[in-house]
């Protein structure tokens, strides 16, 4: 089965995450812009969970079997270190690393 079709739609959602939208004060009135970003963040989290389950990398007691082809493709797209972060139940660490402009030796392969 070709997973590129699914990756084509799920992967860009990961790159729309913005951690600053969650840091804003909850008492401030939410405008349309922040509502859109909150929705994008939710989609990024769900896309991360979907990729984790698709590849079988999830560890949360899921009955999804390991899929070597999908896992290898994710390691090629992300880097092995970042792909291993798909195992986390809360993918915020992965999403923050993917969407920061900080260069570090462990994630330098993601900055195109």
C-alpha positions in Angstrom: 0.0 0.0 0.0 1.3 3.4 -0.9 1.3 5.7 2.2 2.5 8.8 0.3 -1.2 9.7 -0.5 -1.9 9.9 3.3 1.4 11.6 4.1 0.7 14.2 1.5 -2.4 15.4 3.5 -1.2 14.7 7.0 2.3 16.0 7.0 1.6 19.7 6.1 -0.8 19.8 9.1 2.2 19.2 11.4 3.9 22.3 10.1 1.0 24.6 11.0 1.3 24.2 14.8 2.0 27.3 16.8 2.8 26.9 20.5 2.3 30.6 21.2 -1.5 30.2 20.5 -1.7 28.0 23.6 0.3 30.3 25.8 -2.1 33.2 25.4 -4.2 34.2 28.4 -7.4 32.2 28.6 -9.4 35.1 29.8 -8.7 37.3 26.8 -11.4 37.3 24.2 -10.7 35.0 21.4 -10.8 36.6 18.0 -11.2 34.8 14.7 -7.4 34.6 14.2 -6.7 32.8 17.4 -9.7 30.5 16.9 -8.2 29.6 13.5 -4.8 28.9 15.1 -6.4 26.8 17.8 -8.1 24.7 15.2 -4.8 24.4 13.3 -3.1 23.2 16.5 -5.8 20.6 17.0 -5.4 19.4 13.5 -1.6 19.2 13.9 -2.1 17.1 17.1 -4.6 14.8 15.3 -2.3 14.4 12.3 0.6 13.4 14.5 -1.6 10.8 16.2 -2.8 9.5 12.8 0.8 9.2 11.5 1.8 7.5 14.8 -1.0 4.9 14.4 -0.5 4.5 10.7 3.2 3.5 11.2 2.5 1.5 14.4 4.9 3.7 16.4 2.3 4.5 19.0 2.8 3.0 22.4 -0.5 3.8 24.1 -1.8 0.3 24.0 -3.2 0.6 20.5 -3.8 -2.6 18.5 -2.1 -1.0 15.5 0.7 -3.3 14.2 4.1 -2.0 13.4 4.3 -0.9 9.8 7.9 -0.9 8.6 7.2 0.8 5.3 5.4 3.7 6.9 7.8 4.0 9.8 10.8 4.2 7.4 9.0 6.8 5.3 8.4 8.9 8.4 12.0 8.6 9.5 13.1 9.8 6.0 10.7 12.7 6.1 11.3 13.8 9.7 14.7 12.4 10.9 14.9 9.3 13.1 15.0 11.3 16.3 11.8 13.3 15.4 10.0 10.2 14.1 10.7 8.4 17.4 8.9 11.3 19.1 5.7 10.1 17.5 5.6 7.5 20.2 4.6 10.1 22.8 1.0 10.3 23.8 1.1 14.1 23.7 2.9 15.1 20.5 3.5 18.7 21.5 7.2 18.3 21.9 7.5 17.0 18.4 5.3 19.8 17.0 7.2 22.5 18.8 10.5 21.1 17.5 9.2 20.9 14.0 7.9 24.5 14.1 10.7 26.4 15.8 13.4 28.3 13.9 16.1 27.2 16.3 19.0 25.2 14.7 20.3 22.4 16.8 22.4 19.3 15.9 19.5 16.9 16.6 16.9 18.6 14.4 19.1 20.3 11.7 17.9 17.9 9.1 14.3 19.3 9.3 15.3 22.8 8.3 15.1 22.7 4.5 
